[in-house]
Structure formats: structure tokens, C-alpha cells
Amino acid sequence: MPIFDPAPLVLLGRLDLPTDGVRDYCSQLSAAFGRCGEHLDIVEMRWETHGWLKAIGQLWRESRQWRGRWVLFQYTALMWSRRGFPVGALAALRILKSREAKICVVFHDIRYDQARGWKQRVRVAFQYRTMRLALRWAARCVLTVPAAQVPWLPKNSGKAVFIPVGSAIPEVGPGDRGAKLDDVPTIAVFGFNGGEQARNESEDICYVTRQAISKSGNLRLVILGRGSSEAEPILLKDLEGSGVELSILGVLPAEQIRENLAKADVLLCVRGHISSRRSSAIAGIACSLPIVGYRGEETAFPVTEAGVLLVESGDRDGVAAALCRVLSDEKFRKDLRWRSAVAEKEYFSWDAIATQFLRVLAGR
């Protein structure tokens, strides 16, 4: 028998294109709820197509029967605003509070340490204030990193619970893990930054792959996911004459992402630091991959339980040395794969995540 009647629901805002990680997160969570014998409805508040007045009116009407019902409010600043001032999130939360729904805010945005210029600092201050107010109005909140890493969270907040994100790709079967078509060492990069960060990321990737091919003699670099197609010209230029076999796949369906990651030897993560809310790194863990990359403020348990080999941000030589070690030492690589497989089962599988959500909503 289901625990909850009526069933909990998820509330989403603006659709992000070409991919929407939060919607993928909610779809996977809903499916996992179903495997636990529970139902999780997904409701969308598409203000970017309908306009705010129509969207608010629709939410007001639909929420009439939500008294006492759990609403998992998904928060990122850009899901509820175009320019990073999420007033719309406060409007939606205020309606839910007036309807006496049980609000559980899921914070996918956590911190903004790279704020530069007075406009960005004002924007970040507004976002932190918004998140504090959302926490105050909520019955519970879910953080995607440990509470100690959240700068705006009040100390000893009993409402806050840490639940890491899961992978947006389908589960990888035991027979698919580590499956390869040939013996060419393969490095995968999942997702690529745009704008000003593209140059630094390309330089990091090309520097470490040039170091790796000098040790291995041949090497394949597979780049896929959001931003990869746009990065092709800069990567081709930076890798010219290196001998690295470059394959840029662009945005792919989830099944094809899984297939390509499962065939790689290692996942390279230099797009910022690794944390329990970075879905690209979690996808690597789900595919039992060793992961080489940068550590930072949000790098902590349980992502450190996986097969990760991390160095300080900006240490290209450290990343190159770690990458060469993973590619050259088969026993070490297998140990890292095993660690990632265990971590995925215990912490990052959707069944484990759904179980934690159900405990939070049931007050256990």
C-alpha cells in the first residue's frame, strides 16, 4: 500500500534547452518512486511560453486540492527567471504556502563563488536571500551537496537534508560495464562549457591528452553532451598534430550517452570541480568509470567514495599524471571501476535516492 495519499508531486518551471538536467532528474525520481510502490506526479509551470500571469493563475487553480500534499519544488535561479533574479520562485512558493501544501524545496543551485562585477554580486545576493526565504517557507529542503558546503544555510538547520543527484542516463547492466570495441585507450568528456570558460577547458583537455598520448602511443578522445559540438573548432585547433583521435558526438539520447561512456576507459572532468550535484560526473560513476579531474569546495562524501582521482583546481600536470596512471595501470583502473560500481549502488542509484526521499517525506 502506498504511504502517501494523495501522492507527492514535483513542480517545475522554465524548460531548459537543448537539455534539461532537472527534468531528467525528476523523470528518473518518478520512475524510482514507482518501483518503491509510490506515485510521483510531475507538474510544470511553463511561464516562459504562457507568460507569468497565465502561469500564476494556472498554479492557483490547480493547487486548490493540494492542502496537506507534498510538493517537491525544484529550484534553480534560471528555472524561475530569465536573468537570475528568481522573483517567480517566491511567487509560486507563496501560492503553495497559502494553499497549505507541504513544501519540500530541492535546491539544485547551491553556491556562486565566481561572482564578478557589481551586477553579478547583486544577483548572487538576491539569489541567496531567495534561497533563505524558500527554506523558511518550506517544511523540508533537500540539498544536493552536504550542508557544510552551503554558504547561505543557517547553522543547525533541522529542515535541511542532503541527498546526492543520480545519473540522467539509463542504468548500465553488468555486461555493458567496460565493454570496448578495440584496444585504443579512450578518454570520455561529458559536457563542455561555453563562453569565456571554453578556452580554458579546451586548453586543459588538450594539455593532459597530449601528455597521455606521449606515454600510450595512441589515444581516442570522445566528447559528448551539451556544448560539445560548439567546442569542435577550438578543440580541433588545440589538438592539431597531437595524434589524438578526436570524436565529437554532440547532444545524444540518454541510451547513446550510456553506450559511449560504458565503452570508455576513463572520464575526464575539468569543467569545474567534481561534486555530488554534478550530473556529468555521476553519469561516469553510474557507468563504473574511473574519474580524473579537479577537486573543489563541494568535493566531499559520497562522491569521494567512488573511483575518483582528483587534484587541486588548475593543476594540469597533476591531472595529466593521474590520467596516465589510470590508463597505464590495469589493476588500478579495475579497482577504481569497482569503487565506482559500489558507490553507484549505495549512494547514487535512483532506488537509493528515492528511498531517502521517502524517508524525508515520511518524517523518518
Order of alpha helices (4+ residues) and beta strands (2+ residues): beta-alpha-beta-alpha-alpha-beta-alpha-beta-alpha-beta-beta-beta-alpha-beta-alpha-beta-alpha-beta-alpha-beta-beta-alpha-alpha-alpha
